Amino acid sequence: MKKHIRLIMPLLAGISLFLYSCMHDETTAESEASYQTKEYTSKSLWKEDEKYIKNVKKVFDANADPVYFKNKHGEVAWNYALTTGEESFLEVPVIKNGKVNFTLVVKRERDRVYFKTDRNEKSKKFFEILMFKDRNELSGTLKENSGDSQSRSACITITKTVTWTDTITGEVLQIDHFTETRCTPVGPYLDCTDLSLNSSCGSGSGGDSAGGGGGGNGGYPYTPEEQTLADYCKLLREQGQNASFQSNISTLKNNTGLKKETGYIQRTNGSYTYQDAATQADNKNSLSLPNAALQANKDIMGYLHTHINDNISTNADGDEIIRKGIKMFSPADVAYLMDMLKNAQNAGRPLSEVYAVMVTSTGNYQIRFTGNQYQIKTFTDAQVENLRDQFLKDMADSSDLELSFLKFIYDKMNVRAVNLYKMDDSTTTNYEIRLTPENNKMSTGCAGL
């Protein structure tokens, strides 16, 4: 079985699901007890996102009044749940009196999931075929066409095609087509179904919700690590959508071919100041950032800077000097991050707002602190200088700068809870890179979070 997904922008997301099953002797009609089971077991004809289904089921089970929901609506057949997109959309049949009463549609928006009822006959017919059709008695072909999408909303068109074939001859016996367009109302809330008698969702009536939101107070059941990832992915996504931030990234990208580092500092009022005072003595080309210990600089919450390409220059004596542009954060970069964190802590500002960005010709990175006040460690200038030679050696010998950097700050600097984030050129697609307890590198994308 195969499922193909295609995304069409800007107003209409077209998602096509092509489902292929084989005709067999047993019927797909299941006893009522099979969809009443508390344990999720996929009975789909193709591979679904079982993690997402299980997480949504956790939200439902934690917030629903099971007796009330069963008596009013029926049983949710989680075993037949379908997913589309990247952990964002799900639909599952609700069965009452041996028939599909309606489809429960679930939409995820970041760390919340919202429920709504869909009594569309096409959805009901599809799940009735999937669950109850006797595959030994196939007849007819069902083809449906979706209506026009609504331009005022973000819409998803779902096309389901079920092809029945003979397992021996391969002959196509029947093809069933289902096409539906569903539009998400503008704003953060969706229509949703009542989960309990006292639900604030739709005033407990199963109707439209003006401001409630499905899932009650449970939210999406992230683990603590997943919640931290979602929170920081949100911060990076919002940062990347800032016009000034994007413009500064573009400027620095054009500066990576210079023979010195350049950058910006950002203060808590949101303003950026360009920095162009880099030292070029010996084998150094580093950017001199404002002294974070001075009172006037304690409101610096972040900085962006370049790490340049390798270049050769000549000193006053006519000697060639090779300056290496290591495309990874240095001990001095991490130390400045720690200084900004200390200032934020003393001022009572959120530690999560502090950041450092490195722009290079081969990719852009960001470091953020995901720990607590007890894990903030500051460094003297002498300590940073003593770390420099070992850092240069480790990076020169490294085949994986990301992993080497994380290991260096953990082992040599005793810095914990600093994660690395890789950003693409649009500054909107991000990946968190961190060390596992086994000291291996783990990379997780922010898509869908």
C-alpha positions as CSV (number, residue, x, y, z in Angstrom):
1,M,0.0,0.0,0.0
2,K,1.2,3.5,-0.8
3,K,0.3,7.0,0.3
4,H,1.4,10.0,-1.8
5,I,1.2,13.5,-0.4
6,R,1.5,16.6,-2.5
7,L,1.3,20.2,-1.1
8,I,0.0,23.0,-3.4
9,M,0.2,26.6,-2.2
10,P,-0.8,29.3,-1.4
11,L,-4.5,28.9,-0.7
12,L,-5.1,25.3,-1.4
13,A,-3.2,22.4,0.1
14,G,-3.8,19.3,-2.1
15,I,-3.2,16.1,-0.3
16,S,-3.9,12.9,-2.2
17,L,-4.1,9.5,-0.6
18,F,-4.0,6.5,-2.9
19,L,-4.9,3.4,-1.1
20,Y,-4.4,0.0,-2.6
21,S,-5.7,-3.2,-1.0
22,C,-6.0,-6.8,-2.1
23,M,-9.2,-8.7,-2.2
24,H,-9.3,-11.6,0.3
25,D,-11.8,-14.1,1.6
26,E,-12.3,-12.5,5.0
27,T,-14.7,-9.7,5.5
28,T,-13.6,-6.3,6.9
29,A,-16.7,-6.0,8.9
30,E,-15.5,-5.9,12.6
31,S,-17.4,-6.7,15.7
32,E,-18.3,-3.7,17.9
33,A,-15.9,-4.8,20.6
34,S,-12.9,-4.4,18.2
35,Y,-13.3,-0.6,18.0
36,Q,-14.2,-0.3,21.7
37,T,-10.7,-1.6,22.7
38,K,-8.6,0.8,24.7
39,E,-5.4,-0.4,23.0
40,Y,-4.7,1.3,19.7
41,T,-3.9,-1.2,16.9
42,S,-3.8,0.1,13.3
43,K,-6.3,-1.5,11.0
44,S,-5.5,0.9,8.2
45,L,-4.7,-0.3,4.7
46,W,-1.5,1.7,4.7
47,K,1.1,2.9,7.2
48,E,-0.2,5.8,9.3
49,D,1.6,8.2,11.7
50,E,0.9,6.0,14.8
51,K,2.7,8.4,17.2
52,Y,0.4,11.2,16.2
53,I,-2.7,9.0,16.5
54,K,-1.7,7.8,19.9
55,N,-0.9,11.3,21.2
56,V,-4.3,12.6,20.0
57,K,-6.0,9.6,21.6
58,K,-4.3,10.6,24.9
59,V,-5.7,14.1,24.7
60,F,-9.2,12.7,24.0
61,D,-9.0,10.1,26.8
62,A,-7.7,12.7,29.3
63,N,-10.5,15.2,28.6
64,A,-13.6,13.2,27.4
65,D,-16.4,11.9,29.6
66,P,-16.5,8.4,28.0
67,V,-20.1,7.6,29.2
68,Y,-21.5,10.9,28.0
69,F,-19.7,10.8,24.7
70,K,-20.7,7.2,24.0
71,N,-24.3,7.8,24.9
72,K,-24.6,10.9,22.8
73,H,-22.2,10.2,19.9
74,G,-20.9,6.7,19.9
75,E,-17.5,5.0,20.0
76,V,-14.4,6.5,18.5
77,A,-12.8,3.8,16.2
78,W,-9.2,4.9,16.7
79,N,-7.9,1.8,15.0
80,Y,-9.2,3.2,11.7
81,A,-7.8,6.7,12.1
82,L,-6.2,8.4,9.1
83,T,-3.5,11.1,9.1
84,T,-2.4,13.6,6.6
85,G,0.4,16.2,6.7
86,E,3.2,16.3,9.3
87,E,1.4,15.5,12.6
88,S,-1.2,18.2,11.8
89,F,-4.4,16.6,10.6
90,L,-6.3,13.5,11.6
91,E,-9.8,12.0,11.0
92,V,-11.4,9.0,12.7
93,P,-14.9,7.5,12.4
94,V,-17.3,7.5,15.4
95,I,-19.6,4.5,15.4
96,K,-23.1,4.3,16.8
97,N,-25.6,1.5,16.3
98,G,-23.2,-0.3,14.0
99,K,-22.9,2.6,11.6
100,V,-20.6,5.6,11.1
101,N,-22.4,8.4,12.9
102,F,-19.9,11.1,11.9
103,T,-16.2,11.7,11.3
104,L,-14.2,13.2,14.2
105,V,-11.7,15.7,12.6
106,V,-8.7,16.7,14.6
107,K,-6.4,19.6,13.7
108,R,-3.2,20.3,15.5
109,E,-1.8,23.8,15.9
110,R,1.6,23.7,17.6
111,D,1.0,22.4,21.2
112,R,-2.8,22.1,21.0
113,V,-5.2,19.9,19.2
114,Y,-8.8,20.8,18.3
115,F,-11.7,18.6,17.6
116,K,-14.7,19.0,15.4
117,T,-17.5,16.9,14.1
118,D,-17.9,16.3,10.3
119,R,-21.2,14.8,9.3
120,N,-20.3,14.9,5.6
121,E,-21.8,11.9,3.9
122,K,-18.7,11.4,1.7
123,S,-16.6,10.9,4.8
124,K,-19.1,8.6,6.3
125,K,-19.3,6.5,3.1
126,F,-15.6,6.2,2.9
127,F,-15.2,4.8,6.5
128,E,-18.2,2.5,6.0
129,I,-16.4,1.0,3.0
130,L,-13.1,0.8,5.0
131,M,-14.7,-0.8,8.0
132,F,-17.8,-2.7,7.0
133,K,-17.8,-3.5,3.3
134,D,-17.8,-7.2,2.4
135,R,-15.0,-7.5,-0.1
136,N,-16.5,-10.6,-1.6
137,E,-19.6,-8.7,-2.6
138,L,-18.3,-5.6,-4.4
139,S,-20.4,-3.8,-6.8
140,G,-20.6,-0.3,-8.3
141,T,-18.2,2.6,-8.3
142,L,-18.5,5.7,-6.1
143,K,-17.0,8.9,-7.5
144,E,-17.3,12.3,-5.8
145,N,-16.1,15.7,-6.7
146,S,-15.2,18.4,-4.2
147,G,-16.8,21.9,-4.3
148,D,-14.8,25.1,-4.7
149,S,-12.4,26.0,-1.9
150,Q,-13.2,29.1,0.1
151,S,-10.6,31.8,-0.6
152,R,-11.1,33.3,2.8
153,S,-9.7,30.2,4.5
154,A,-6.7,27.9,4.4
155,C,-8.1,24.7,2.8
156,I,-7.1,21.1,2.4
157,T,-8.4,18.9,-0.4
158,I,-8.3,15.2,0.4
159,T,-8.7,12.7,-2.3
160,K,-9.0,9.1,-1.3
161,T,-8.9,6.4,-4.0
162,V,-9.5,2.8,-3.0
163,T,-8.6,0.2,-5.6
164,W,-9.7,-3.4,-5.1
165,T,-7.7,-6.0,-7.0
166,D,-7.8,-9.7,-7.3
167,T,-4.9,-11.2,-5.4
168,I,-4.4,-14.0,-7.9
169,T,-4.9,-12.3,-11.3
170,G,-4.2,-8.7,-10.4
171,E,-7.4,-7.7,-12.1
172,V,-8.9,-4.4,-10.9
173,L,-12.3,-5.2,-9.6
174,Q,-13.4,-1.8,-8.3
175,I,-12.1,1.8,-7.8
176,D,-13.8,4.1,-5.2
177,H,-12.9,7.8,-5.3
178,F,-13.6,10.3,-2.4
179,T,-12.7,13.9,-2.7
180,E,-13.4,16.5,0.0
181,T,-12.3,20.1,0.7
182,R,-12.1,21.2,4.3
183,C,-11.3,24.7,5.2
184,T,-9.9,25.9,8.5
185,P,-11.6,29.1,9.8
186,V,-9.4,32.1,10.0
187,G,-8.0,32.5,13.6
188,P,-6.6,30.1,16.1
189,Y,-9.7,28.1,16.9
190,L,-11.6,25.4,15.1
191,D,-15.1,24.1,15.4
192,C,-15.0,21.2,17.8
193,T,-17.1,18.6,19.4
194,D,-18.1,18.5,23.0
195,L,-15.9,16.2,25.0
196,S,-17.8,16.2,28.2
197,L,-21.0,17.4,29.7
198,N,-19.4,20.6,31.1
199,S,-17.1,21.2,28.1
200,S,-16.4,24.8,27.2
201,C,-16.0,23.7,23.6
202,G,-19.1,24.8,21.7
203,S,-20.8,25.2,25.1
204,G,-21.1,21.5,25.4
205,S,-23.5,21.3,22.4
206,G,-21.2,20.0,19.7
207,G,-21.7,23.1,17.7
208,D,-19.3,25.9,16.6
209,S,-16.8,27.1,19.1
210,A,-16.1,30.9,19.2
211,G,-13.1,30.7,21.5
212,G,-12.9,27.3,23.3
213,G,-10.7,24.9,21.4
214,G,-10.8,21.2,21.5
215,G,-8.7,19.1,23.8
216,G,-9.8,20.9,26.9
217,N,-6.9,21.9,29.1
218,G,-4.8,18.9,28.2
219,G,-3.0,20.2,25.2
220,Y,-0.8,18.0,23.0
221,P,1.0,15.4,25.2
222,Y,4.7,16.3,24.6
223,T,7.4,14.8,26.8
224,P,9.4,17.5,28.6
225,E,12.1,17.2,25.9
226,E,9.6,17.5,23.1
227,Q,7.9,20.5,24.8
228,T,11.3,22.2,25.1
229,L,11.9,21.6,21.4
230,A,8.5,22.9,20.5
231,D,9.0,26.0,22.5
232,Y,12.4,26.8,21.0
233,C,11.3,26.0,17.5
234,K,8.5,28.5,18.0
235,L,11.1,31.2,19.2
236,L,13.3,30.6,16.2
237,R,10.3,30.5,13.8
238,E,9.1,33.9,15.1
239,Q,12.6,35.3,15.0
240,G,13.0,34.2,11.4
241,Q,9.8,36.0,10.4
242,N,11.1,39.3,11.7
243,A,12.0,41.6,8.8
244,S,15.0,43.2,10.5
245,F,16.4,39.9,11.5
246,Q,16.2,38.6,8.0
247,S,17.8,41.7,6.6
248,N,20.7,41.4,9.0
249,I,21.2,37.8,8.1
250,S,21.4,38.7,4.4
251,T,23.9,41.5,5.1
252,L,26.2,39.2,7.1
253,K,25.9,36.5,4.5
254,N,27.4,38.9,2.0
255,N,30.2,39.7,4.5
256,T,31.5,36.1,4.9
257,G,34.1,36.8,2.1
258,L,35.7,39.7,4.1
259,K,39.0,39.2,6.0
260,K,37.4,40.1,9.4
261,E,34.2,39.2,11.2
262,T,31.2,41.6,11.3
263,G,28.0,41.4,13.2
264,Y,25.1,42.9,15.1
265,I,24.0,43.1,18.7
266,Q,20.3,43.1,19.7
267,R,19.1,44.9,22.8
268,T,15.9,44.1,24.8
269,N,14.1,46.9,23.1
270,G,14.4,45.0,19.8
271,S,17.0,47.4,18.2
272,Y,20.0,46.1,16.3
273,T,23.5,47.8,16.2
274,Y,26.0,46.9,13.5
275,Q,29.4,45.8,14.8
276,D,32.5,46.2,12.6
277,A,35.5,46.4,15.0
278,A,37.3,43.1,14.5
279,T,40.9,42.4,15.5
280,Q,43.3,41.0,12.9
281,A,46.4,40.3,15.0
282,D,48.3,37.1,14.7
283,N,45.9,34.4,13.5
284,K,42.8,36.1,14.9
285,N,40.0,37.7,13.0
286,S,37.4,37.7,15.8
287,L,34.7,40.4,16.3
288,S,35.1,42.5,19.5
289,L,31.6,42.7,21.1
290,P,30.7,45.3,23.6
291,N,31.8,44.5,27.2
292,A,28.7,42.7,28.7
293,A,29.9,43.5,32.2
294,L,29.3,47.2,31.7
295,Q,26.0,48.5,32.9
296,A,25.3,50.1,29.5
297,N,25.5,46.7,27.9
298,K,23.5,44.5,30.3
299,D,20.4,44.8,28.1
300,I,22.1,43.0,25.2
301,M,20.0,39.9,24.6
302,G,21.5,38.5,21.5
303,Y,24.1,38.9,18.8
304,L,24.7,37.8,15.2
305,H,28.2,37.6,13.6
306,T,30.1,36.0,10.7
307,H,32.7,33.4,10.7
308,I,34.7,34.1,7.6
309,N,36.2,32.0,4.9
310,D,39.9,31.1,5.0
311,N,42.1,33.9,3.7
312,I,45.7,34.9,3.3
313,S,47.1,38.4,4.2
314,T,50.5,40.0,4.6
315,N,51.8,41.7,7.7
316,A,54.1,44.7,8.0
317,D,57.2,42.5,7.7
318,G,55.9,41.0,4.5
319,D,55.1,37.6,6.0
320,E,52.0,35.8,4.9
321,I,49.4,35.1,7.5
322,I,46.8,32.4,7.0
323,R,43.6,33.1,8.8
324,K,41.4,30.1,9.2
325,G,37.6,30.7,9.2
326,I,36.2,27.9,11.4
327,K,32.6,27.7,10.6
328,M,31.5,26.8,14.1
329,F,31.0,28.8,17.4
330,S,34.1,29.4,19.4
331,P,34.7,29.3,23.2
332,A,34.6,33.1,23.1
333,D,31.1,32.9,21.5
334,V,29.8,30.6,24.1
335,A,31.4,32.7,26.9
336,Y,29.6,35.8,25.6
337,L,26.3,33.8,25.5
338,M,26.9,33.0,29.2
339,D,27.5,36.7,30.0
340,M,24.2,37.6,28.4
341,L,22.4,34.9,30.3
342,K,23.8,36.1,33.6
343,N,22.6,39.6,32.8
344,A,19.2,38.3,31.9
345,Q,19.0,36.3,35.1
346,N,20.0,39.3,37.3
347,A,17.4,41.4,35.5
348,G,14.6,38.8,35.8
349,R,14.3,38.4,32.1
350,P,13.5,35.0,30.4
351,L,16.6,33.0,29.8
352,S,15.0,31.6,26.6
353,E,15.2,35.0,24.9
354,V,19.0,35.0,24.9
355,Y,20.7,33.8,21.7
356,A,23.8,33.9,19.5
357,V,23.8,33.5,15.7
358,M,26.8,32.5,13.5
359,V,26.5,33.2,9.7
360,T,28.9,31.4,7.3
361,S,29.2,30.8,3.6
362,T,28.2,27.1,4.2
363,G,25.3,27.5,6.6
364,N,23.9,29.5,9.5
365,Y,23.7,28.3,13.1
366,Q,22.3,29.5,16.4
367,I,22.9,28.5,20.0
368,R,20.3,28.8,22.8
369,F,20.3,27.9,26.5
370,T,17.7,25.3,27.5
371,G,18.7,24.9,31.1
372,N,18.1,26.8,34.4
373,Q,20.0,29.5,36.4
374,Y,22.1,26.9,38.1
375,Q,23.7,25.8,34.8
376,I,24.9,29.3,33.8
377,K,28.7,29.3,33.9
378,T,30.8,32.5,33.3
379,F,34.4,32.7,32.1
380,T,37.3,35.1,32.4
381,D,39.2,36.3,29.4
382,A,42.2,34.2,30.5
383,Q,40.0,31.1,30.7
384,V,38.7,31.7,27.2
385,E,42.2,32.3,25.8
386,N,43.4,29.0,27.5
387,L,40.7,27.1,25.6
388,R,41.6,28.5,22.3
389,D,44.4,26.3,21.1
390,Q,42.6,23.1,22.1
391,F,39.5,24.3,20.3
392,L,41.4,25.0,17.1
393,K,43.0,21.6,17.2
394,D,39.7,19.8,17.8
395,M,38.0,21.6,15.0
396,A,40.9,21.1,12.6
397,D,40.8,17.4,13.2
398,S,37.0,17.1,13.0
399,S,34.9,15.6,10.3
400,D,31.7,16.7,12.1
401,L,32.0,20.3,13.4
402,E,28.5,20.2,15.0
403,L,29.3,17.1,17.1
404,S,32.8,18.3,17.9
405,F,31.5,21.7,19.1
406,L,28.9,20.1,21.4
407,K,31.4,17.7,22.8
408,F,34.0,20.5,23.3
409,I,31.7,22.8,25.3
410,Y,30.5,19.8,27.3
411,D,33.8,18.2,28.1
412,K,36.2,21.2,28.0
413,M,34.0,24.1,29.1
414,N,31.7,22.2,31.4
415,V,28.8,23.9,29.7
416,R,25.4,22.1,29.9
417,A,22.0,22.7,28.3
418,V,23.3,24.7,25.3
419,N,21.8,23.4,22.1
420,L,22.8,24.1,18.5
421,Y,20.2,25.0,15.9
422,K,20.9,25.0,12.2
423,M,18.9,27.5,10.1
424,D,18.4,27.4,6.3
425,D,18.9,30.5,4.2
426,S,15.3,31.5,4.5
427,T,15.8,31.4,8.4
428,T,12.4,29.6,8.7
429,T,13.5,26.0,8.6
430,N,15.4,25.0,11.7
431,Y,16.9,21.8,13.2
432,E,17.8,21.3,16.8
433,I,21.2,19.5,17.3
434,R,22.1,18.3,20.8
435,L,24.0,15.5,22.6
436,T,22.2,12.4,23.7
437,P,23.0,10.9,27.1
438,E,25.4,8.5,25.2
439,N,27.3,11.5,23.9
440,N,26.0,11.1,20.3
441,K,24.6,13.8,18.1
442,M,20.8,14.0,17.7
443,S,19.2,16.2,15.1
444,T,15.5,17.0,15.1
445,G,13.6,19.1,12.7
446,C,11.2,21.8,13.8
447,A,8.7,21.1,11.0
448,G,5.2,20.7,12.3
449,L,6.0,22.0,15.8
